[in-house]
């Protein structure tokens, strides 16, 4: 989706890295994250200041190989070392489909997946993952457990102006962002965390040190250049900004998606209030007839999706996310009937529960495979009017 914009930018986004540059593991700065390139740190703070979507003052920046590595680093950092059993990791269903597998893949003695946060009744420490706007259903999310001894990680991959109104800067103890969702550069494999507590930031940095001995300097320098171009487009006002350009692309694609779904009479997408429309790279698509596996039905028509069963314990009739660059009609499926919400790689809109406030975050997401309800595309907005505030 973002390729057209970056092709039009041409030389503005070009970067040359000499053979002698970035040869050391270290970046030479005094930051907690010793492998963070100073240039990237500056551009991260500038971009959040320009967009108004996150507080960076009093925060440590920890850079990671995508937000996936940062999620694991956060789980490592927040897990008690002296506990008699692993800390429970939770997220309200429907949740990002990789949370469960990421939590249990290494069979860590520090943490384990506990499932739907809405159904959590256990006492004691826990880690809740809050994705807002949520992947897969697009709704604004807040922590639902809210007990003492709990930690909250806010996954804000989609809290950017092309997807959703920026009502206030996110102000959390630990927030995650990723370049793949903010600018479309998934291949650079770069994400960053804004961390309030210095000790937590140090532990996250230690995890990444043990895992990959830092993060590619070439990726960091390229990411810094891309962020600079985006911020410049907002501040210099020479034509449309990056966010305005891609917002319009998403609106058009979601209009097309909704028209196709409506004509079919076989599927449905969620409806979002115009004040809180969101436009993601995936759609929460529901099969409106009795079917065991909606993912399989769509696969027979060369549309690759991820089943709703991967997004929580309550759906197998949801699907769909056309992915950029796929040779076939890629589509990510997802699903819980309690929130049959649409998102797509290209167009869409829907109704959210509420705006981001000072203490509540917004979200990220990726995909797998499966049945009934699911993800597929970006939401269309019924009106092209944007809510003012925080967008460039």
C-alpha positions in Angstrom: 0.0 0.0 0.0 2.8 2.4 0.9 4.9 1.7 -2.1 3.4 4.4 -4.3 4.2 7.1 -1.8 7.8 6.0 -1.3 8.3 5.7 -5.1 7.1 9.3 -5.4 9.5 10.4 -2.7 12.5 9.2 -4.9 15.8 10.7 -3.8 14.3 12.3 -0.6 14.3 8.9 1.1 17.6 7.7 -0.3 20.5 6.9 2.1 24.1 5.9 1.4 26.0 3.9 4.0 29.7 3.8 3.5 31.6 0.5 4.0 33.4 1.9 7.1 30.2 3.0 8.9 28.5 1.1 11.7 31.1 -1.5 12.1 31.0 -1.7 15.9 28.4 -3.4 18.1 28.3 -0.2 20.1 26.7 3.1 19.2 28.9 5.2 21.4 26.1 7.0 23.2 25.3 7.0 26.9 21.7 5.7 26.6 20.4 2.7 28.5 20.0 0.9 25.1 23.7 0.9 24.2 23.1 -0.2 20.6 20.6 2.5 19.8 21.9 4.9 17.1 21.6 8.5 18.3 20.1 9.5 15.0 17.3 7.0 15.3 16.6 8.1 18.9 16.3 11.7 17.8 13.9 10.9 14.9 11.7 8.7 17.1 11.2 11.5 19.5 10.6 14.0 16.7 8.1 11.8 14.9 6.0 11.3 18.1 6.2 15.0 18.8 5.0 15.9 15.3 2.2 13.4 15.3 1.2 13.8 18.9 0.6 10.1 19.5 3.0 9.3 22.4 4.8 11.0 25.3 8.5 10.6 25.0 9.7 12.9 27.8 11.0 10.8 30.7 11.1 7.7 28.5 13.9 5.4 27.5 13.9 4.2 23.9 14.7 0.5 23.4 15.1 -0.5 19.8 14.3 -4.0 18.7 14.2 -6.2 15.6 10.5 -5.5 15.0 8.0 -5.2 17.8 8.0 -9.1 18.0 11.4 -9.1 19.7 10.3 -6.2 21.9 7.3 -8.1 23.1 9.5 -11.0 24.3 12.0 -8.5 25.8 9.1 -6.9 27.7 7.9 -10.3 29.0 11.4 -11.1 30.1 11.9 -7.7 31.8 8.6 -7.8 33.7 8.7 -11.4 34.9 9.6 -11.8 38.6 12.8 -13.8 39.1 11.9 -15.3 42.4 8.4 -16.5 41.7 7.4 -20.1 42.4 5.6 -20.3 39.1 5.7 -18.5 35.7 3.8 -15.2 35.6 0.6 -15.3 33.5 0.4 -13.4 30.2 -3.0 -12.3 29.1 -4.9 -10.3 26.4 -8.6 -9.7 25.9 -10.1 -11.7 23.1 -10.0 -11.2 20.2 -6.3 -10.7 20.5 -3.3 -10.6 18.2 -2.9 -14.1 17.0 0.8 -14.5 17.8 0.6 -13.5 21.5 -0.2 -17.1 22.6 2.5 -18.8 20.5 5.1 -16.2 21.3 4.4 -16.6 25.0 4.7 -20.3 25.0 7.2 -21.1 22.1 10.3 -21.1 24.3 8.5 -22.8 27.2 10.0 -20.2 29.5 10.1 -20.7 33.2 9.5 -17.0 33.7 6.1 -16.6 31.9 3.3 -18.6 30.3 0.2 -17.8 28.2 -3.0 -17.5 30.2 -5.5 -16.7 27.5 -8.4 -14.2 27.5 -7.9 -11.4 30.0 -11.7 -11.0 30.4 -11.9 -14.5 32.0 -8.9 -14.1 34.2 -9.8 -14.8 37.9 -6.5 -15.8 39.4 -4.8 -13.7 42.1 -1.2 -12.6 42.0 1.0 -11.0 39.4 0.2 -11.0 35.7 1.2 -9.3 32.4 -1.6 -7.9 30.2 -1.0 -7.2 26.6 -3.2 -4.3 25.4 -3.4 -3.8 21.6 -5.1 -0.5 20.7 -6.5 0.0 18.1 -6.9 -3.7 18.4 -5.7 -6.3 15.9 -7.9 -7.9 14.7 -11.2 -6.0 15.4 -10.0 -2.4 15.3 -11.6 -1.3 18.6 -9.9 1.0 21.1 -8.7 -1.1 24.0 -7.9 -0.5 27.7 -6.6 -2.9 30.4 -9.4 -5.1 31.6 -7.8 -6.8 34.6 -6.7 -3.8 36.6 -5.5 -5.5 39.8 -2.5 -4.9 42.0 0.7 -6.7 41.1 -0.1 -6.5 37.4 1.9 -5.1 34.5 0.5 -3.7 31.3 2.3 -3.6 27.9 0.6 -1.3 25.4 1.1 -2.5 21.8 0.4 0.7 19.7 1.4 -0.4 16.3 -1.7 1.1 14.7 -1.9 4.3 16.7 -1.0 6.5 13.7 -3.1 9.1 11.8 -3.6 7.1 8.6 -5.5 4.5 10.7 -7.3 6.3 13.5 -7.8 9.8 15.0 -5.0 10.8 17.4 -7.0 12.1 20.3 -4.2 12.4 22.8 -0.6 11.3 23.2 -0.3 7.8 24.8 1.2 8.1 28.2 2.0 4.6 29.5 4.8 2.9 31.4 5.7 0.7 28.4 4.5 1.3 24.8 5.5 -0.6 21.7 5.7 0.7 18.1 6.8 -0.7 14.8 8.1 0.7 11.5 6.1 -1.9 9.5 2.8 -0.4 10.5 3.8 3.3 10.8 5.6 3.7 7.4 5.1 0.3 5.7 8.7 -0.8 5.9 8.2 -4.3 7.2 11.4 -5.6 5.6 13.6 -3.3 7.7 12.6 -5.2 10.8 12.6 -2.5 13.3 10.5 -1.5 16.3 11.0 0.6 19.4 9.7 0.7 22.9 9.1 3.8 25.1 9.8 2.7 28.6 9.3 4.8 31.7 11.2 2.7 34.3 15.0 2.6 33.8 15.4 -0.8 35.3 12.8 -2.3 33.0 14.5 -0.7 30.0 17.8 -2.1 31.1 16.4 -5.6 31.4 14.8 -5.3 27.9 18.1 -4.2 26.6 19.8 -7.2 28.2 17.3 -9.6 26.6 18.1 -8.2 23.1 21.8 -8.3 23.9 21.6 -12.0 24.7 19.2 -12.7 21.8 20.8 -10.8 18.9 23.7 -8.7 20.4 21.9 -5.5 19.4 19.9 -4.4 16.3 21.3 -3.8 12.8 22.9 -0.4 12.5 22.0 -0.3 8.8 18.3 -0.8 9.6 18.4 1.9 12.3 20.0 4.4 10.0 17.6 3.7 7.2 14.7 3.9 9.6 15.9 7.3 10.9 16.0 8.6 7.3 12.5 7.4 6.6 11.2 8.9 9.8 12.8 12.2 8.9 11.1 12.2 5.5 7.7 11.6 7.3 8.2 14.3 9.9 9.4 16.7 7.2 6.2 16.0 5.1 4.2 17.1 8.2 6.1 20.2 9.2 7.1 21.6 5.8 3.7 21.2 4.2 4.8 20.9 0.6 1.8 19.1 -0.7 0.2 16.2 1.2 1.9 14.8 4.2 2.7 11.1 4.4 -0.3 10.5 6.6 -2.8 12.4 4.5 -1.6 10.7 1.3 -2.0 7.2 2.8 -5.2 7.9 4.6 -6.8 8.7 1.3 -5.5 5.4 -0.2 -7.0 3.5 2.8 -10.4 5.3 2.4 -10.6 4.3 -1.2 -9.6 0.7 -0.7 -12.0 0.3 2.1 -14.9 1.7 0.0 -14.1 -0.9 -2.6 -13.9 -3.7 0.0 -17.2 -2.8 1.6 -19.0 -2.5 -1.7 -17.8 -6.1 -2.6 -18.8 -7.5 0.7 -22.2 -5.8 0.6 -22.9 -7.1 -3.0 -22.0 -10.7 -2.0 -24.6 -11.0 0.7 -22.4 -13.8 2.2 -20.1 -11.8 4.5 -20.2 -8.9 6.9 -17.7 -6.3 8.2 -18.1 -4.4 11.4 -19.6 -0.9 11.4 -17.6 1.9 13.0 -18.9 5.3 14.1 -17.6 8.0 11.8 -15.9 9.8 14.7 -13.6 6.9 15.4 -13.1 5.3 12.0 -10.1 3.1 11.5 -8.4 1.9 8.3 -6.1 -1.1 8.8 -4.2 -3.5 6.6 -6.5 -6.3 7.5 -10.3 -6.9 7.9 -12.4 -8.7 10.5 -14.6 -10.5 8.1 -17.5 -12.8 9.1 -19.1 -15.6 7.1 -22.9 -15.0 7.3 -23.9 -18.6 6.7 -23.3 -21.9 8.5 -19.8 -23.0 7.8 -17.2 -24.9 9.8 -14.2 -23.1 8.4 -14.5 -19.8 6.6 -10.7 -19.8 6.0 -11.0 -23.0 4.0 -13.9 -21.6 1.9 -11.9 -18.5 1.0 -8.7 -20.5 0.3 -10.6 -22.4 -2.4 -11.0 -19.0 -4.1 -7.3 -18.2 -3.8 -7.8 -15.8 -0.8 -5.4 -16.6 2.0 -6.8 -15.8 5.5 -6.2 -16.6 9.1 -9.0 -18.3 11.0 -10.8 -16.7 13.9 -9.7 -19.6 16.1 -6.2 -18.1 16.4 -7.5 -14.8 17.9 -9.3 -16.2 20.9 -11.6 -18.9 22.2 -14.8 -17.7 20.5 -14.9 -17.8 16.7 -14.4 -19.9 13.6 -16.5 -17.9 11.1 -14.2 -14.9 10.6 -11.4 -14.3 8.1 -9.5 -12.2 5.7 -6.6 -10.0 5.1 -5.2 -9.3 1.6 -1.5 -8.9 2.2 0.6 -6.5 0.1 2.9 -8.2 -2.3 1.3 -11.6 -2.2 0.9 -13.5 -5.5 -2.5 -14.6 -4.5 -5.2 -12.7 -2.7 -3.7 -13.0 0.8 -6.2 -12.5 3.6 -5.7 -12.8 7.3 -8.6 -14.4 9.2 -9.5 -13.8 12.8 -12.3 -14.0 15.1 -14.6 -13.7 18.0 -18.3 -13.2 17.4 -18.5 -10.8 20.3 -16.5 -8.4 18.1 -16.9 -9.1 14.5 -14.9 -6.1 13.3 -13.4 -5.4 9.9 -9.9 -4.4 9.0 -8.0 -4.8 5.8 -4.7 -4.3 4.1 -6.3 -1.8 2.0 -9.6 -0.2 3.0 -12.1 0.1 5.7 -13.8 1.8 8.6 -15.6 0.9 11.7 -17.0 1.9 15.0 -14.8 2.0 18.1 -15.6 2.1 21.8 -13.8 5.3 22.5 -10.8 7.5 21.9 -7.3 7.1 23.3 -6.9 9.0 26.5 -3.8 9.9 28.6 -3.7 6.5 30.2 -4.9 4.1 27.6 -3.0 2.7 24.5 -3.6 1.5 21.0 -2.4 -1.5 19.0 -0.4 -3.7 16.5 -0.9 -7.0 14.8 0.1 -9.8 12.4 -1.3 -13.2 11.1 -1.5 -17.0 11.0 -4.2 -19.3 9.5 -7.6 -20.8 10.5 -11.5 -20.7 10.2 -14.8 -18.7 10.6 -14.6 -15.0 11.7 -11.4 -13.4 10.7 -9.2 -10.6 9.5 -9.1 -9.2 5.9 -8.4 -5.7 4.7 -8.7 -2.0 5.9 -11.9 -0.3 7.1 -13.8 2.2 4.9 -14.9 5.4 6.4 -18.5 6.6 5.7 -17.3 10.1 5.6 -13.9 11.4 4.5 -14.0 14.0 7.3 -11.2 13.5 9.7 -11.5 14.2 13.4 -9.1 17.1 14.2 -6.4 16.8 16.8 -3.0 15.2 16.8 -2.8 14.5 13.1 -0.5 16.3 10.7 
